[in-house]
């Protein structure tokens, strides 16, 4: 079984402040972890993914995430928020290939508001 | 390269009406998925396809049917729409033989309201 929990459905930060979006996962096998971003009225697009090559993963737009096995966490961070970062962010886990397909479980999402 | 496209973008149905949502991808991907997105629930898998001519049920398949007659197209049908099917529907595709570390490419979504 696999699952992800995103703490905080809404997060507000000031422009230029640190962005921290939390994600904890549960998996019975070594997981592959993803962060996707959804801008208003658009589909999801990949920010970054963890595939066991390195615990600190860098993504697009200055975002990065650190895989911590002991804490079962994969939190997303960005040192300085920009207005264009306002969006909804989804953590996802893929740890099984069931029925011949990639089973991905998405979190419930965190909406990031950036205050000027 | 258009990626993944979805038709229509918006639709309003009355209870009991039927409709088909079309998804098309130009990346030659084998795997395609239909998800629904509801507030506070993330994305839930409705149906998926691992190749042309094949389909299978996901987590929430009831009330929906799908077809994959051509590799590039994945259709989602609602035979008799219900208000509980009001949602935003996303199509996604992935290549690389469905490996578990693959990125999924998403369409822009279809916003469906059932009155």
Interface residues (C-beta under 8 A of the other chain):
Chain A: X9 X32 X34 X36 X41 X42 X43 X44 X45 X46 X49 X51 X90 X94 X95 X96 X97 X99 X100 X101 X102 X103 X104 X106 X107 X108 X109
Chain B: X4 X31 X33 X40 X41 X42 X43 X45 X48 X50 X56 X90 X92 X94 X98 X99 X100 X101 X102 X103 X104 X106 X107 X108 X109
